Amino acid sequence: MENVRAILARNIKAARKLLDLSQEDLADRAQIDRTYVSGIERQVRNPTITVVAKFAEALGTTTADLLTDRSD
């Protein structure tokens, strides 16, 4: 099983790019600092489930979707 931080990072980045959002745009939507978005995408931050839920809402998806491994 792949590291959950890697799955989250990949899914957030993919959803962000699909919506043509910069890290700063996503941070604004989620009301989170831009450097935190970068840290999550680089897998150096370990966000709480509350933060993951904020990202999901900002990206128009679900928390479960952001945590689902689709690399198979």
C-alpha positions in Angstrom: 0.0 0.0 0.0 1.3 3.4 -0.9 1.8 6.1 1.7 -1.4 8.0 2.3 0.5 11.4 2.1 1.6 10.4 -1.4 -1.9 9.5 -2.5 -3.3 12.8 -1.0 -0.5 14.8 -2.7 -1.1 13.3 -6.1 -4.9 13.6 -5.9 -4.8 17.2 -4.7 -2.4 18.2 -7.4 -4.4 16.4 -10.1 -7.7 18.0 -9.0 -6.0 21.4 -8.7 -4.6 21.1 -12.3 -7.9 19.9 -13.6 -9.5 23.1 -12.4 -6.6 25.1 -13.6 -5.9 26.5 -10.2 -2.5 27.6 -8.9 -1.4 26.6 -5.4 -2.2 30.1 -4.3 -5.7 29.9 -5.8 -6.4 26.7 -4.0 -5.1 28.1 -0.8 -7.4 31.1 -1.1 -10.4 28.8 -1.8 -9.6 26.6 1.2 -8.6 29.5 3.4 -5.2 27.9 4.0 -1.7 29.3 3.6 -0.2 28.8 0.2 3.0 27.3 1.7 0.9 24.7 3.4 -0.5 23.6 0.0 3.0 23.3 -1.3 4.1 21.3 1.7 1.2 18.8 1.2 1.9 18.4 -2.5 5.6 17.8 -1.6 4.6 15.3 1.1 6.4 17.2 3.9 3.2 18.2 5.7 0.8 15.9 7.5 -2.6 17.6 7.4 -5.4 16.9 9.7 -8.7 15.5 8.4 -10.2 18.9 8.8 -7.7 20.4 6.4 -8.2 17.6 4.0 -12.0 18.3 4.1 -11.3 22.0 3.4 -9.3 21.0 0.3 -12.1 18.7 -0.8 -14.7 21.4 -0.5 -12.4 23.9 -2.4 -11.9 21.4 -5.1 -15.5 20.3 -5.4 -14.8 16.7 -4.4 -15.0 14.6 -1.3 -12.5 13.8 1.4 -12.7 10.2 0.6 -12.0 10.9 -3.1 -8.8 12.8 -2.1 -7.7 9.8 -0.1 -8.5 7.1 -2.7 -5.5 5.4 -4.4 -6.1 5.3 -8.1 -2.6 4.3 -9.1 -3.5 0.7 -10.0 
